[in-house]
Amino acid sequence: MNQKGQEKDASPELSCLIKKIYSYMTEPKEALNTWIDEYHKGVRYGLQGKILIDEKSPFQQITLIESQRYGKGLLLDNCWMTAEYQEKSYHECLVQPALCSAKNIFKILIIGGGDGGTARECLRHKEIEHIDMVEIDARVVELSQEYLASLSGQVWNDPRLHLNIEDGMKWVANAITDSYDVVIVDGSDPNGPAKGLFNKKFFSNCKRILRPGGVFATQSESPEAFKDIHIEIIKIIREVFEFADPLYGWVPMYPSGWWSWTFASKESARYKNPISSRAKNISSTCEIWSPRWQKGAFEAIPAFIERELSK
């Protein structure tokens, strides 16, 4: 009996199951037979799909994949960076606590972020007049523009975005004091080209170029998969800034799925208190972030991390 004949005599539930089985059996097998994994401390985190691009830039290995579960995705040096149907779990949580709480958001600096997701989240705010994005690897931007266009939207055509293919550490060191309302570090794990983005000198320069009432934001790794690095990042930022706190959420495709972002400012913990007018305009269209979610995420610091930070 063919598929249509089976469906005719089947219940709605069975008919749905038959359709799924038929789809699985007839779709192109090249889209299903490859597992793309990130390996970390004896555990692997993978998606089933196919590899679209796998090449070496002057800075790192760049891999673009296509999966059924999360759409197209990006790995750098064999570590997961983003995917179309996962990215908001990361980008909203990095950007919105800072953008919704800074005194002003006229001028923004993004270090990294070559996939365009962080810039997209920033440009949702109409108040922004100028964004400097400083990405060291032009090839990441080029491939993201081609394969991850659904992630970045129209950011590359927005006149407020100014892309600079440069070293983020040098940019921050040479930037004018008090020149940015918000500084966002959207870097990969602290190795390879991102290694210098997680040290006291870099964070001190980020503080120096931050205007009064400004907010600093960075991804700060997993408290489980990268426990020691996570704790070290928070401690260094707290040494540099008067106020700094981690926020916890989830990015299921990352090692352990448990992730963090750390926010800092010079005058008060203003990053914990979203400005209601900005939050109202943004949260209704977010998938993850809202003032209520943010409040819980800042309070969700695990006991073992809190003990380590108090030493």
ZADO-1210 file (C-alpha; in nm, 4 decimals, padded with zeros to 6 digits):
<atoms>
<atom x="00.0000" y="00.0000" z="00.0000" code="MET" pos="1"/>
<atom x="00.1372" y="00.3486" z="-00.0815" code="ASN" pos="2"/>
<atom x="00.1570" y="00.6398" z="00.1604" code="GLN" pos="3"/>
<atom x="-00.1779" y="00.7916" z="00.0536" code="LYS" pos="4"/>
<atom x="-00.3535" y="00.4556" z="00.0892" code="GLY" pos="5"/>
<atom x="-00.2178" y="00.4130" z="00.4395" code="GLN" pos="6"/>
<atom x="-00.3226" y="00.7638" z="00.5447" code="GLU" pos="7"/>
<atom x="-00.6786" y="00.7146" z="00.4168" code="LYS" pos="8"/>
<atom x="-00.7528" y="00.4378" z="00.6671" code="ASP" pos="9"/>
<atom x="-00.5429" y="00.5717" z="00.9538" code="ALA" pos="10"/>
<atom x="-00.6337" y="00.7763" z="01.2601" code="SER" pos="11"/>
<atom x="-00.5069" y="01.1387" z="01.2672" code="PRO" pos="12"/>
<atom x="-00.2264" y="01.0419" z="01.5083" code="GLU" pos="13"/>
<atom x="-00.1166" y="00.7456" z="01.2975" code="LEU" pos="14"/>
<atom x="-00.1418" y="00.9531" z="00.9810" code="SER" pos="15"/>
<atom x="00.0947" y="01.2107" z="01.1316" code="CYS" pos="16"/>
<atom x="00.3414" y="00.9370" z="01.2243" code="LEU" pos="17"/>
<atom x="00.3257" y="00.7882" z="00.8731" code="ILE" pos="18"/>
<atom x="00.4030" y="01.1304" z="00.7254" code="LYS" pos="19"/>
<atom x="00.7078" y="01.1693" z="00.9493" code="LYS" pos="20"/>
<atom x="00.8394" y="00.8237" z="00.8619" code="ILE" pos="21"/>
<atom x="00.7784" y="00.8812" z="00.4916" code="TYR" pos="22"/>
<atom x="00.9570" y="01.2190" z="00.5062" code="SER" pos="23"/>
<atom x="01.2549" y="01.0609" z="00.6834" code="TYR" pos="24"/>
<atom x="01.2781" y="00.7798" z="00.4263" code="MET" pos="25"/>
<atom x="01.2526" y="01.0018" z="00.1178" code="THR" pos="26"/>
<atom x="01.4524" y="01.3150" z="00.2056" code="GLU" pos="27"/>
<atom x="01.8140" y="01.3431" z="00.0798" code="PRO" pos="28"/>
<atom x="02.0384" y="01.1315" z="00.2976" code="LYS" pos="29"/>
<atom x="02.3366" y="01.3683" z="00.2690" code="GLU" pos="30"/>
<atom x="02.1472" y="01.6072" z="00.4980" code="ALA" pos="31"/>
<atom x="02.1139" y="01.3408" z="00.7689" code="LEU" pos="32"/>
<atom x="02.4210" y="01.1226" z="00.7829" code="ASN" pos="33"/>
<atom x="02.6867" y="01.3514" z="00.9356" code="THR" pos="34"/>
<atom x="02.7347" y="01.4344" z="01.3002" code="TRP" pos="35"/>
<atom x="02.9175" y="01.7625" z="01.3670" code="ILE" pos="36"/>
<atom x="03.0535" y="01.7664" z="01.7207" code="ASP" pos="37"/>
<atom x="03.2356" y="01.9904" z="01.9645" code="GLU" pos="38"/>
<atom x="03.4495" y="01.7828" z="02.2000" code="TYR" pos="39"/>
<atom x="03.5109" y="01.9109" z="02.5512" code="HIS" pos="40"/>
<atom x="03.6572" y="01.7185" z="02.8453" code="LYS" pos="41"/>
<atom x="03.5312" y="01.3784" z="02.7422" code="GLY" pos="42"/>
<atom x="03.1880" y="01.4972" z="02.6323" code="VAL" pos="43"/>
<atom x="03.0725" y="01.5798" z="02.2826" code="ARG" pos="44"/>
<atom x="02.8027" y="01.8274" z="02.1843" code="TYR" pos="45"/>
<atom x="02.6736" y="01.7693" z="01.8351" code="GLY" pos="46"/>
<atom x="02.4153" y="01.8242" z="01.5671" code="LEU" pos="47"/>
<atom x="02.3178" y="01.5934" z="01.2853" code="GLN" pos="48"/>
<atom x="02.3329" y="01.7543" z="00.9454" code="GLY" pos="49"/>
<atom x="02.5846" y="01.8334" z="00.6761" code="LYS" pos="50"/>
<atom x="02.8933" y="02.0526" z="00.6425" code="ILE" pos="51"/>
<atom x="02.8539" y="02.3436" z="00.4017" code="LEU" pos="52"/>
<atom x="03.1919" y="02.5137" z="00.4433" code="ILE" pos="53"/>
<atom x="03.5069" y="02.4042" z="00.6243" code="ASP" pos="54"/>
<atom x="03.8070" y="02.6270" z="00.5686" code="GLU" pos="55"/>
<atom x="04.1029" y="02.7834" z="00.7436" code="LYS" pos="56"/>
<atom x="04.1244" y="03.1620" z="00.7646" code="SER" pos="57"/>
<atom x="04.4433" y="03.3424" z="00.8723" code="PRO" pos="58"/>
<atom x="04.3092" y="03.3243" z="01.2285" code="PHE" pos="59"/>
<atom x="04.1011" y="03.0093" z="01.2787" code="GLN" pos="60"/>
<atom x="03.9117" y="02.7142" z="01.1358" code="GLN" pos="61"/>
<atom x="03.5671" y="02.8215" z="01.0151" code="ILE" pos="62"/>
<atom x="03.2920" y="02.5651" z="00.9697" code="THR" pos="63"/>
<atom x="02.9374" y="02.6316" z="00.8474" code="LEU" pos="64"/>
<atom x="02.6832" y="02.3518" z="00.8811" code="ILE" pos="65"/>
<atom x="02.3188" y="02.2912" z="00.8064" code="GLU" pos="66"/>
<atom x="02.1023" y="02.0909" z="01.0462" code="SER" pos="67"/>
<atom x="01.7347" y="02.0060" z="01.0682" code="GLN" pos="68"/>
<atom x="01.7093" y="02.0816" z="01.4390" code="ARG" pos="69"/>
<atom x="01.8754" y="02.4236" z="01.4629" code="TYR" pos="70"/>
<atom x="01.9145" y="02.5354" z="01.1014" code="GLY" pos="71"/>
<atom x="02.2464" y="02.6670" z="00.9744" code="LYS" pos="72"/>
<atom x="02.5229" y="02.6977" z="01.2324" code="GLY" pos="73"/>
<atom x="02.8773" y="02.8262" z="01.2793" code="LEU" pos="74"/>
<atom x="03.1794" y="02.6705" z="01.4503" code="LEU" pos="75"/>
<atom x="03.5167" y="02.8379" z="01.5044" code="LEU" pos="76"/>
<atom x="03.8108" y="02.6099" z="01.5748" code="ASP" pos="77"/>
<atom x="03.5587" y="02.3260" z="01.6098" code="ASN" pos="78"/>
<atom x="03.3649" y="02.5041" z="01.8869" code="CYS" pos="79"/>
<atom x="02.9982" y="02.5977" z="01.8491" code="TRP" pos="80"/>
<atom x="02.9382" y="02.9699" z="01.8058" code="MET" pos="81"/>
<atom x="02.5781" y="03.0069" z="01.6916" code="THR" pos="82"/>
<atom x="02.2901" y="02.8569" z="01.4960" code="ALA" pos="83"/>
<atom x="01.9791" y="03.0063" z="01.3422" code="GLU" pos="84"/>
<atom x="01.7267" y="02.8539" z="01.5829" code="TYR" pos="85"/>
<atom x="01.9422" y="02.8836" z="01.8961" code="GLN" pos="86"/>
<atom x="02.1020" y="03.2242" z="01.8685" code="GLU" pos="87"/>
<atom x="01.8434" y="03.4285" z="02.0572" code="LYS" pos="88"/>
<atom x="01.9182" y="03.2278" z="02.3714" code="SER" pos="89"/>
<atom x="02.2618" y="03.3877" z="02.3526" code="TYR" pos="90"/>
<atom x="02.2308" y="03.7260" z="02.1824" code="HIS" pos="91"/>
<atom x="01.9267" y="03.8568" z="02.3709" code="GLU" pos="92"/>
<atom x="02.0913" y="03.7711" z="02.7029" code="CYS" pos="93"/>
<atom x="02.4198" y="03.9411" z="02.6124" code="LEU" pos="94"/>
<atom x="02.2707" y="04.2586" z="02.4687" code="VAL" pos="95"/>
<atom x="01.9404" y="04.3526" z="02.6313" code="GLN" pos="96"/>
<atom x="02.0454" y="04.3766" z="02.9995" code="PRO" pos="97"/>
<atom x="02.3071" y="04.6315" z="02.8924" code="ALA" pos="98"/>
<atom x="02.1094" y="04.8221" z="02.6293" code="LEU" pos="99"/>
<atom x="01.7971" y="04.8465" z="02.8447" code="CYS" pos="100"/>
<atom x="01.9811" y="04.9800" z="03.1494" code="SER" pos="101"/>
<atom x="02.2595" y="05.2140" z="03.0340" code="ALA" pos="102"/>
<atom x="02.1931" y="05.5848" z="03.0914" code="LYS" pos="103"/>
<atom x="02.2352" y="05.6568" z="02.7195" code="ASN" pos="104"/>
<atom x="02.2790" y="05.4251" z="02.4224" code="ILE" pos="105"/>
<atom x="02.3850" y="05.6639" z="02.1493" code="PHE" pos="106"/>
<atom x="02.7223" y="05.5057" z="02.0753" code="LYS" pos="107"/>
<atom x="02.7993" y="05.1343" z="02.1138" code="ILE" pos="108"/>
<atom x="03.1132" y="04.9239" z="02.0748" code="LEU" pos="109"/>
<atom x="03.0937" y="04.5549" z="01.9855" code="ILE" pos="110"/>
<atom x="03.4136" y="04.3522" z="02.0034" code="ILE" pos="111"/>
<atom x="03.3722" y="04.0389" z="01.7902" code="GLY" pos="112"/>
<atom x="03.0204" y="03.9456" z="01.6884" code="GLY" pos="113"/>
<atom x="03.1074" y="03.8698" z="01.3263" code="GLY" pos="114"/>
<atom x="02.7907" y="03.6651" z="01.2741" code="ASP" pos="115"/>
<atom x="02.5835" y="03.9853" z="01.3112" code="GLY" pos="116"/>
<atom x="02.3507" y="03.8645" z="01.5874" code="GLY" pos="117"/>
<atom x="02.4703" y="04.1063" z="01.8546" code="THR" pos="118"/>
<atom x="02.4516" y="04.4018" z="01.6153" code="ALA" pos="119"/>
<atom x="02.0978" y="04.3006" z="01.5192" code="ARG" pos="120"/>
<atom x="01.9863" y="04.2976" z="01.8824" code="GLU" pos="121"/>
<atom x="02.1458" y="04.6386" z="01.9392" code="CYS" pos="122"/>
<atom x="01.9924" y="04.7985" z="01.6312" code="LEU" pos="123"/>
<atom x="01.6439" y="04.7156" z="01.7524" code="ARG" pos="124"/>
<atom x="01.6864" y="05.0243" z="01.9733" code="HIS" pos="125"/>
<atom x="01.5967" y="05.3397" z="01.7798" code="LYS" pos="126"/>
<atom x="01.8029" y="05.5586" z="02.0133" code="GLU" pos="127"/>
<atom x="02.1302" y="05.4155" z="01.8853" code="ILE" pos="128"/>
<atom x="02.3138" y="05.6506" z="01.6522" code="GLU" pos="129"/>
<atom x="02.6446" y="05.4718" z="01.5956" code="HIS" pos="130"/>
<atom x="02.7852" y="05.1213" z="01.6456" code="ILE" pos="131"/>
<atom x="03.1495" y="05.0300" z="01.5980" code="ASP" pos="132"/>
<atom x="03.1850" y="04.6567" z="01.5388" code="MET" pos="133"/>
<atom x="03.5457" y="04.5416" z="01.5612" code="VAL" pos="134"/>
<atom x="03.5945" y="04.1907" z="01.4221" code="GLU" pos="135"/>
<atom x="03.9409" y="04.0482" z="01.3620" code="ILE" pos="136"/>
<atom x="03.8435" y="03.7900" z="01.1001" code="ASP" pos="137"/>
<atom x="03.6880" y="03.9281" z="00.7812" code="ALA" pos="138"/>
<atom x="03.6140" y="03.5789" z="00.6570" code="ARG" pos="139"/>
<atom x="03.3764" y="03.5125" z="00.9483" code="VAL" pos="140"/>
<atom x="03.1771" y="03.8187" z="00.8447" code="VAL" pos="141"/>
<atom x="03.1783" y="03.7240" z="00.4759" code="GLU" pos="142"/>
<atom x="03.0592" y="03.3692" z="00.5371" code="LEU" pos="143"/>
<atom x="02.8001" y="03.4805" z="00.7926" code="SER" pos="144"/>
<atom x="02.6603" y="03.7319" z="00.5451" code="GLN" pos="145"/>
<atom x="02.6257" y="03.4532" z="00.2888" code="GLU" pos="146"/>
<atom x="02.5032" y="03.1631" z="00.5047" code="TYR" pos="147"/>
<atom x="02.3540" y="03.3220" z="00.8185" code="LEU" pos="148"/>
<atom x="02.1612" y="03.6095" z="00.6632" code="ALA" pos="149"/>
<atom x="01.8464" y="03.5108" z="00.8532" code="SER" pos="150"/>
<atom x="02.0370" y="03.5642" z="01.1779" code="LEU" pos="151"/>
<atom x="02.1760" y="03.9101" z="01.1055" code="SER" pos="152"/>
<atom x="01.8753" y="04.0489" z="00.9200" code="GLY" pos="153"/>
<atom x="01.9431" y="04.3879" z="00.7598" code="GLN" pos="154"/>
<atom x="02.2252" y="04.4948" z="00.9916" code="VAL" pos="155"/>
<atom x="02.4931" y="04.5000" z="00.7235" code="TRP" pos="156"/>
<atom x="02.2944" y="04.7633" z="00.5325" code="ASN" pos="157"/>
<atom x="02.2128" y="04.9780" z="00.8366" code="ASP" pos="158"/>
<atom x="02.4091" y="05.3075" z="00.8178" code="PRO" pos="159"/>
<atom x="02.4440" y="05.3114" z="01.1956" code="ARG" pos="160"/>
<atom x="02.6687" y="05.0027" z="01.1868" code="LEU" pos="161"/>
<atom x="03.0376" y="05.0637" z="01.1142" code="HIS" pos="162"/>
<atom x="03.2329" y="04.7425" z="01.0574" code="LEU" pos="163"/>
<atom x="03.6047" y="04.7521" z="01.1343" code="ASN" pos="164"/>
<atom x="03.8229" y="04.4526" z="01.0480" code="ILE" pos="165"/>
<atom x="04.0790" y="04.5056" z="01.3222" code="GLU" pos="166"/>
<atom x="04.2162" y="04.3642" z="01.6452" code="ASP" pos="167"/>
<atom x="03.9665" y="04.4380" z="01.9249" code="GLY" pos="168"/>
<atom x="04.2363" y="04.4640" z="02.1906" code="MET" pos="169"/>
<atom x="04.4211" y="04.7323" z="01.9942" code="LYS" pos="170"/>
<atom x="04.0971" y="04.9167" z="01.9186" code="TRP" pos="171"/>
<atom x="04.0061" y="04.9364" z="02.2875" code="VAL" pos="172"/>
<atom x="04.3609" y="05.0386" z="02.3864" code="ALA" pos="173"/>
<atom x="04.3596" y="05.3238" z="02.1347" code="ASN" pos="174"/>
<atom x="04.0017" y="05.4440" z="02.1817" code="ALA" pos="175"/>
<atom x="03.9339" y="05.7827" z="02.3395" code="ILE" pos="176"/>
<atom x="03.8436" y="05.7875" z="02.7088" code="THR" pos="177"/>
<atom x="03.4665" y="05.8101" z="02.7782" code="ASP" pos="178"/>
<atom x="03.3783" y="05.7416" z="02.4148" code="SER" pos="179"/>
<atom x="03.1095" y="05.4682" z="02.4365" code="TYR" pos="180"/>
<atom x="02.7800" y="05.4311" z="02.6225" code="ASP" pos="181"/>
<atom x="02.7928" y="05.0504" z="02.6091" code="VAL" pos="182"/>
<atom x="03.0822" y="04.8118" z="02.5428" code="VAL" pos="183"/>
<atom x="02.9906" y="04.4539" z="02.4471" code="ILE" pos="184"/>
<atom x="03.2397" y="04.1699" z="02.4132" code="VAL" pos="185"/>
<atom x="03.0986" y="03.8965" z="02.1917" code="ASP" pos="186"/>
<atom x="03.4078" y="03.6798" z="02.1673" code="GLY" pos="187"/>
<atom x="03.4620" y="03.3078" z="02.1348" code="SER" pos="188"/>
<atom x="03.6189" y="03.0959" z="02.4105" code="ASP" pos="189"/>
<atom x="03.9354" y="03.2537" z="02.5592" code="PRO" pos="190"/>
<atom x="04.1833" y="03.0938" z="02.3217" code="ASN" pos="191"/>
<atom x="04.2955" y="03.1597" z="01.9655" code="GLY" pos="192"/>
<atom x="04.2181" y="03.5142" z="01.8444" code="PRO" pos="193"/>
<atom x="03.9895" y="03.5771" z="02.1460" code="ALA" pos="194"/>
<atom x="04.2529" y="03.4911" z="02.4072" code="LYS" pos="195"/>
<atom x="04.3412" y="03.8533" z="02.4845" code="GLY" pos="196"/>
<atom x="03.9798" y="03.9561" z="02.5462" code="LEU" pos="197"/>
<atom x="03.9719" y="03.8090" z="02.8971" code="PHE" pos="198"/>
<atom x="04.2443" y="03.9792" z="03.1012" code="ASN" pos="199"/>
<atom x="04.2785" y="04.2724" z="03.3389" code="LYS" pos="200"/>
<atom x="04.4471" y="04.5082" z="03.0920" code="LYS" pos="201"/>
<atom x="04.1702" y="04.4635" z="02.8352" code="PHE" pos="202"/>
<atom x="03.8910" y="04.5028" z="03.0913" code="PHE" pos="203"/>
<atom x="04.0615" y="04.8138" z="03.2331" code="SER" pos="204"/>
<atom x="04.0625" y="04.9742" z="02.8905" code="ASN" pos="205"/>
<atom x="03.6958" y="04.8840" z="02.8471" code="CYS" pos="206"/>
<atom x="03.6229" y="05.0663" z="03.1719" code="LYS" pos="207"/>
<atom x="03.8288" y="05.3663" z="03.0614" code="ARG" pos="208"/>
<atom x="03.6396" y="05.4148" z="02.7356" code="ILE" pos="209"/>
<atom x="03.2986" y="05.3718" z="02.8993" code="LEU" pos="210"/>
<atom x="03.1036" y="05.6929" z="02.9541" code="ARG" pos="211"/>
<atom x="02.9425" y="05.7796" z="03.2908" code="PRO" pos="212"/>
<atom x="02.6233" y="05.5791" z="03.3237" code="GLY" pos="213"/>
<atom x="02.7559" y="05.3234" z="03.0772" code="GLY" pos="214"/>
<atom x="02.7410" y="04.9435" z="03.0973" code="VAL" pos="215"/>
<atom x="02.9962" y="04.6791" z="03.0034" code="PHE" pos="216"/>
<atom x="02.8859" y="04.3295" z="02.8938" code="ALA" pos="217"/>
<atom x="03.0705" y="04.0114" z="02.8044" code="THR" pos="218"/>
<atom x="02.9945" y="03.6444" z="02.7593" code="GLN" pos="219"/>
<atom x="03.1637" y="03.4651" z="03.0495" code="SER" pos="220"/>
<atom x="03.1508" y="03.0934" z="02.9660" code="GLU" pos="221"/>
<atom x="02.9749" y="02.8023" z="03.1357" code="SER" pos="222"/>
<atom x="02.9858" y="02.7674" z="03.5154" code="PRO" pos="223"/>
<atom x="02.9954" y="02.3903" z="03.4616" code="GLU" pos="224"/>
<atom x="03.2015" y="02.3197" z="03.1498" code="ALA" pos="225"/>
<atom x="03.4432" y="02.6104" z="03.2045" code="PHE" pos="226"/>
<atom x="03.4128" y="02.6578" z="03.5799" code="LYS" pos="227"/>
<atom x="03.7646" y="02.7883" z="03.6503" code="ASP" pos="228"/>
<atom x="03.7643" y="03.0274" z="03.3536" code="ILE" pos="229"/>
<atom x="03.4161" y="03.1488" z="03.4435" code="HIS" pos="230"/>
<atom x="03.5151" y="03.2304" z="03.8012" code="ILE" pos="231"/>
<atom x="03.8392" y="03.3960" z="03.6923" code="GLU" pos="232"/>
<atom x="03.6590" y="03.6212" z="03.4446" code="ILE" pos="233"/>
<atom x="03.4134" y="03.7440" z="03.7079" code="ILE" pos="234"/>
<atom x="03.6887" y="03.8031" z="03.9650" code="LYS" pos="235"/>
<atom x="03.8976" y="04.0075" z="03.7219" code="ILE" pos="236"/>
<atom x="03.6003" y="04.2183" z="03.6128" code="ILE" pos="237"/>
<atom x="03.5128" y="04.2812" z="03.9782" code="ARG" pos="238"/>
<atom x="03.8697" y="04.3972" z="04.0412" code="GLU" pos="239"/>
<atom x="03.8425" y="04.6461" z="03.7562" code="VAL" pos="240"/>
<atom x="03.4855" y="04.7756" z="03.7904" code="PHE" pos="241"/>
<atom x="03.3150" y="04.8956" z="04.1048" code="GLU" pos="242"/>
<atom x="03.0087" y="04.6835" z="04.0265" code="PHE" pos="243"/>
<atom x="02.9916" y="04.3525" z="03.8347" code="ALA" pos="244"/>
<atom x="02.7611" y="04.0503" z="03.8405" code="ASP" pos="245"/>
<atom x="02.7065" y="03.7345" z="03.6353" code="PRO" pos="246"/>
<atom x="02.3732" y="03.6422" z="03.4791" code="LEU" pos="247"/>
<atom x="02.2839" y="03.2790" z="03.4043" code="TYR" pos="248"/>
<atom x="02.0846" y="03.1223" z="03.1238" code="GLY" pos="249"/>
<atom x="02.1044" y="02.8407" z="02.8738" code="TRP" pos="250"/>
<atom x="02.2306" y="02.7837" z="02.5218" code="VAL" pos="251"/>
<atom x="02.1565" y="02.4138" z="02.4645" code="PRO" pos="252"/>
<atom x="02.4115" y="02.3630" z="02.1851" code="MET" pos="253"/>
<atom x="02.7037" y="02.4923" z="02.3987" code="TYR" pos="254"/>
<atom x="02.9070" y="02.2674" z="02.6314" code="PRO" pos="255"/>
<atom x="02.6798" y="02.1716" z="02.9249" code="SER" pos="256"/>
<atom x="02.4039" y="02.3967" z="02.7847" code="GLY" pos="257"/>
<atom x="02.4451" y="02.6202" z="03.0911" code="TRP" pos="258"/>
<atom x="02.5902" y="02.9616" z="03.0062" code="TRP" pos="259"/>
<atom x="02.6686" y="03.2997" z="03.1589" code="SER" pos="260"/>
<atom x="02.7128" y="03.6663" z="03.0765" code="TRP" pos="261"/>
<atom x="02.8728" y="03.9227" z="03.3083" code="THR" pos="262"/>
<atom x="02.7770" y="04.2898" z="03.3315" code="PHE" pos="263"/>
<atom x="02.9595" y="04.5791" z="03.4948" code="ALA" pos="264"/>
<atom x="02.9399" y="04.9529" z="03.5502" code="SER" pos="265"/>
<atom x="03.1278" y="05.2220" z="03.7385" code="LYS" pos="266"/>
<atom x="02.8666" y="05.4026" z="03.9484" code="GLU" pos="267"/>
<atom x="02.6079" y="05.1413" z="04.0471" code="SER" pos="268"/>
<atom x="02.4686" y="04.8013" z="03.9493" code="ALA" pos="269"/>
<atom x="02.2426" y="04.9794" z="03.7017" code="ARG" pos="270"/>
<atom x="02.2504" y="04.6760" z="03.4694" code="TYR" pos="271"/>
<atom x="02.0097" y="04.5054" z="03.7108" code="LYS" pos="272"/>
<atom x="01.7411" y="04.7700" z="03.6585" code="ASN" pos="273"/>
<atom x="01.6070" y="04.8005" z="03.3035" code="PRO" pos="274"/>
<atom x="01.4657" y="05.1387" z="03.2060" code="ILE" pos="275"/>
<atom x="01.0947" y="05.0669" z="03.1731" code="SER" pos="276"/>
<atom x="01.0361" y="05.2551" z="02.8475" code="SER" pos="277"/>
<atom x="01.3178" y="05.0717" z="02.6664" code="ARG" pos="278"/>
<atom x="01.2256" y="04.7353" z="02.8159" code="ALA" pos="279"/>
<atom x="00.8622" y="04.7714" z="02.7114" code="LYS" pos="280"/>
<atom x="00.9589" y="04.8361" z="02.3501" code="ASN" pos="281"/>
<atom x="01.1917" y="04.5365" z="02.3344" code="ILE" pos="282"/>
<atom x="01.0632" y="04.2592" z="02.5598" code="SER" pos="283"/>
<atom x="00.7339" y="04.2057" z="02.3772" code="SER" pos="284"/>
<atom x="00.9270" y="04.0792" z="02.0743" code="THR" pos="285"/>
<atom x="01.1989" y="03.8823" z="02.2551" code="CYS" pos="286"/>
<atom x="01.1991" y="03.5043" z="02.2808" code="GLU" pos="287"/>
<atom x="01.4027" y="03.4828" z="02.6019" code="ILE" pos="288"/>
<atom x="01.4733" y="03.8225" z="02.7563" code="TRP" pos="289"/>
<atom x="01.2293" y="04.0198" z="02.9673" code="SER" pos="290"/>
<atom x="01.2750" y="04.2216" z="03.2875" code="PRO" pos="291"/>
<atom x="01.1209" y="03.9331" z="03.4837" code="ARG" pos="292"/>
<atom x="01.3501" y="03.6762" z="03.3224" code="TRP" pos="293"/>
<atom x="01.6516" y="03.9000" z="03.3827" code="GLN" pos="294"/>
<atom x="01.5724" y="03.9426" z="03.7513" code="LYS" pos="295"/>
<atom x="01.5627" y="03.5672" z="03.7991" code="GLY" pos="296"/>
<atom x="01.8746" y="03.5121" z="03.5883" code="ALA" pos="297"/>
<atom x="02.0828" y="03.7453" z="03.8042" code="PHE" pos="298"/>
<atom x="01.9537" y="03.5698" z="04.1168" code="GLU" pos="299"/>
<atom x="02.0285" y="03.2241" z="03.9725" code="ALA" pos="300"/>
<atom x="02.3942" y="03.2242" z="04.0745" code="ILE" pos="301"/>
<atom x="02.4763" y="02.8703" z="04.1947" code="PRO" pos="302"/>
<atom x="02.5934" y="02.8285" z="04.5533" code="ALA" pos="303"/>
<atom x="02.9349" y="02.6883" z="04.4604" code="PHE" pos="304"/>
<atom x="03.0093" y="02.9898" z="04.2385" code="ILE" pos="305"/>
<atom x="02.8934" y="03.2340" z="04.5055" code="GLU" pos="306"/>
<atom x="03.1254" y="03.0677" z="04.7583" code="ARG" pos="307"/>
<atom x="03.4212" y="03.0869" z="04.5176" code="GLU" pos="308"/>
<atom x="03.3607" y="03.4532" z="04.4456" code="LEU" pos="309"/>
<atom x="03.3424" y="03.5391" z="04.8163" code="SER" pos="310"/>
<atom x="03.6924" y="03.4010" z="04.8872" code="LYS" pos="311"/>
</atoms>
